[in-house]
Amino acid sequence: METSWLLSNCDLSLLTQEVIDSCHPFTCGTDDDMDEFFRKDALDYTQFLMGKSYCFRLKDDAQTIVACFTVSNDSIRIYDLPSSRRNAMWKITRREKMLTRYPGVLIGRLAVAAQFSGRGIGSAVLRFIKIWFLDEDNKTGCRFAIVDAKNEPEVLRFYERNGFIPLFPREIDEDIYTKPPKDEAERTERLQQPRKLRTRLMFCDLLEE
């Protein structure tokens, strides 16, 4: 499904208490935590400027939410990466600016209502977000789109199909990047006994869209 269907049949709204109260209960049907987030926690994120949540509602039935997503500011810390990955990131950016951090938009949550699943709407929403942040009216620089995807094969494949790649090929490198060890002893212990991560960092270069 292309974004044209989404924009032709849906309106984009900021997810507010008024919108939630006026719509049918939103459920993606597979993740109770996600449903709870968009029913309640998303409003707290907006209030405390931790992220903004939006929804697509049917134009001919504004009480029906088709999809929801949350975005916030983020960055990729280049100098904290292993040297091979750091060089790979600089290759992606063609070394035009060798910054310590590259700005991005974090797609913190994305869910499609159960009755619309399997129609490519999630991919259409991702495509919309990428174009949205490439728009010349965007008020801030944003080189990458970033997701912290559930570490499940189906979820990772979904993002890969939509142009995202893992920031780290190995989970242990990502574990140390996201939660730096306190000392060398802890680093050695975690390298010897790697843990399975709950989520995986993935990104796509918006200039390649």
C-alpha positions as CSV (number, residue, x, y, z in Angstrom):
1,M,0.0,0.0,0.0
2,E,1.4,3.4,-1.0
3,T,1.0,6.5,1.2
4,S,-1.4,7.8,-1.4
5,W,-4.2,5.5,0.0
6,L,-3.4,6.7,3.5
7,L,-3.6,10.3,2.6
8,S,-6.6,9.9,0.4
9,N,-8.6,8.0,2.9
10,C,-7.4,9.3,6.3
11,D,-6.7,12.5,8.1
12,L,-3.7,13.0,10.4
13,S,-4.4,14.3,13.9
14,L,-2.4,14.9,17.0
15,L,-3.5,12.3,19.5
16,T,-5.2,14.2,22.3
17,Q,-7.6,13.3,25.1
18,E,-10.4,14.8,23.0
19,V,-9.5,12.5,20.1
20,I,-9.3,9.4,22.3
21,D,-12.6,10.2,23.9
22,S,-14.4,10.7,20.6
23,C,-13.0,7.6,18.9
24,H,-13.7,3.9,19.2
25,P,-11.1,2.2,21.5
26,F,-7.9,1.7,19.6
27,T,-6.4,-1.8,19.7
28,C,-3.7,-3.4,17.5
29,G,-4.9,-6.8,18.7
30,T,-1.4,-8.2,19.4
31,D,0.2,-6.0,22.1
32,D,-1.7,-4.9,25.2
33,D,1.2,-2.7,26.2
34,M,1.0,-0.8,22.9
35,D,-2.7,-0.4,23.3
36,E,-2.3,0.9,26.8
37,F,0.4,3.4,25.6
38,F,-1.8,5.0,23.1
39,R,-4.8,5.1,25.4
40,K,-2.9,6.8,28.3
41,D,0.9,7.0,28.3
42,A,1.1,8.9,25.0
43,L,-0.6,11.9,26.6
44,D,1.9,12.0,29.4
45,Y,4.7,11.8,26.8
46,T,3.2,14.8,25.0
47,Q,2.7,16.8,28.3
48,F,6.3,16.4,29.4
49,L,7.7,17.0,25.9
50,M,9.1,13.4,25.7
51,G,7.4,12.7,22.4
52,K,4.4,13.5,20.3
53,S,1.8,11.0,19.2
54,Y,-0.3,11.2,16.1
55,C,-3.1,9.1,14.6
56,F,-4.6,8.6,11.2
57,R,-8.4,8.6,11.2
58,L,-10.8,7.6,8.4
59,K,-12.1,10.7,6.6
60,D,-15.6,9.2,6.3
61,D,-15.6,7.9,9.9
62,A,-13.6,10.1,12.2
63,Q,-14.3,7.8,15.1
64,T,-12.2,5.1,13.6
65,I,-8.4,5.3,14.2
66,V,-6.5,3.4,11.5
67,A,-2.9,3.8,12.9
68,C,-1.0,5.6,15.6
69,F,2.7,6.5,16.0
70,T,5.0,8.5,18.3
71,V,8.0,10.5,17.3
72,S,10.7,12.3,19.3
73,N,14.2,13.7,18.8
74,D,17.2,11.3,18.9
75,S,20.7,10.9,17.6
76,I,23.3,8.3,16.7
77,R,26.4,8.6,18.8
78,I,29.2,8.0,16.2
79,Y,32.3,8.0,18.5
80,D,30.7,5.5,20.9
81,L,30.5,2.9,18.0
82,P,33.2,0.2,17.4
83,S,35.7,1.5,14.9
84,S,34.4,-0.7,12.0
85,R,30.8,0.5,12.6
86,R,31.9,4.1,13.0
87,N,33.7,4.0,9.6
88,A,30.6,2.4,8.1
89,M,28.5,5.2,9.3
90,W,30.9,7.8,8.0
91,K,30.8,6.0,4.7
92,I,27.0,6.3,4.7
93,T,27.2,10.0,5.3
94,R,30.0,10.3,2.7
95,R,32.1,12.1,5.4
96,E,30.5,15.4,4.4
97,K,30.4,16.3,8.1
98,M,32.3,14.0,10.6
99,L,30.1,14.8,13.6
100,T,30.1,13.1,17.0
101,R,26.4,12.7,16.7
102,Y,24.0,12.6,13.8
103,P,20.5,13.9,14.3
104,G,17.5,11.7,13.7
105,V,13.8,11.1,14.5
106,L,13.0,8.2,16.8
107,I,9.8,6.4,15.8
108,G,9.2,5.3,19.4
109,R,5.8,3.5,18.8
110,L,3.9,2.5,15.7
111,A,0.7,0.4,15.7
112,V,-2.0,-0.4,13.2
113,A,-5.6,-1.1,14.3
114,A,-6.4,-4.8,14.2
115,Q,-9.2,-4.4,11.6
116,F,-6.7,-2.8,9.2
117,S,-3.8,-5.2,9.7
118,G,-2.3,-7.1,6.8
119,R,-2.9,-4.3,4.3
120,G,0.5,-2.6,4.3
121,I,-0.6,0.3,6.4
122,G,2.3,0.1,8.7
123,S,4.7,0.4,5.8
124,A,2.6,3.4,4.5
125,V,2.9,5.1,7.8
126,L,6.7,4.6,7.9
127,R,6.9,6.1,4.4
128,F,4.8,9.0,5.4
129,I,7.0,9.8,8.4
130,K,10.2,9.7,6.3
131,I,8.7,12.1,3.8
132,W,7.3,14.3,6.6
133,F,10.8,14.8,8.1
134,L,12.3,15.5,4.7
135,D,9.9,18.3,4.0
136,E,11.6,21.7,3.8
137,D,9.2,23.0,6.4
138,N,10.7,20.7,9.0
139,K,12.1,23.0,11.7
140,T,15.1,20.8,12.6
141,G,17.9,18.9,10.9
142,C,17.1,15.2,10.8
143,R,19.4,12.8,8.9
144,F,18.2,9.4,10.1
145,A,15.0,7.7,11.0
146,I,15.6,5.4,14.0
147,V,13.6,2.6,15.6
148,D,14.1,0.6,18.7
149,A,12.4,-2.6,17.3
150,K,11.3,-5.6,19.3
151,N,13.9,-8.3,18.9
152,E,11.5,-10.7,17.2
153,P,12.2,-12.0,13.7
154,E,8.8,-10.9,12.2
155,V,9.2,-7.3,13.6
156,L,12.9,-7.0,12.4
157,R,11.9,-8.3,8.9
158,F,9.1,-5.7,8.7
159,Y,11.6,-2.8,9.3
160,E,14.2,-4.4,7.0
161,R,11.6,-4.5,4.2
162,N,11.0,-0.8,4.8
163,G,14.7,0.2,4.4
164,F,15.9,0.0,8.0
165,I,19.2,-1.8,8.9
166,P,20.5,-2.8,12.3
167,L,22.9,-0.3,13.8
168,F,25.0,-3.2,15.1
169,P,25.3,-6.7,13.4
170,R,26.0,-8.2,16.9
171,E,23.7,-7.9,19.9
172,I,26.7,-7.7,22.4
173,D,28.0,-4.5,20.7
174,E,24.6,-2.9,20.9
175,D,24.3,-3.9,24.5
176,I,27.6,-2.2,25.4
177,Y,26.6,0.9,23.3
178,T,23.2,1.4,24.9
179,K,24.3,0.6,28.4
180,P,28.1,1.3,28.8
181,P,29.8,-0.9,31.4
182,K,31.0,0.7,34.6
183,D,34.5,-0.7,34.3
184,E,36.6,-3.2,32.3
185,A,35.6,-6.1,34.6
186,E,32.0,-5.6,33.8
187,R,32.8,-5.3,30.1
188,T,34.7,-8.6,30.1
189,E,31.8,-10.3,32.0
190,R,29.2,-9.1,29.5
191,L,31.4,-10.1,26.6
192,Q,31.7,-13.6,28.0
193,Q,28.0,-13.9,28.9
194,P,26.1,-11.9,26.3
195,R,22.4,-11.5,27.0
196,K,19.5,-11.5,24.5
197,L,18.3,-7.9,23.9
198,R,14.6,-7.1,24.2
199,T,14.9,-4.6,21.3
200,R,17.3,-3.8,18.4
201,L,18.3,-0.4,17.2
202,M,17.7,0.1,13.5
203,F,18.0,3.1,11.2
204,C,17.6,4.3,7.7
205,D,19.2,7.3,5.9
206,L,16.5,9.8,5.0
207,L,18.6,11.1,2.1
208,E,18.4,7.7,0.4
209,E,14.5,8.0,0.3
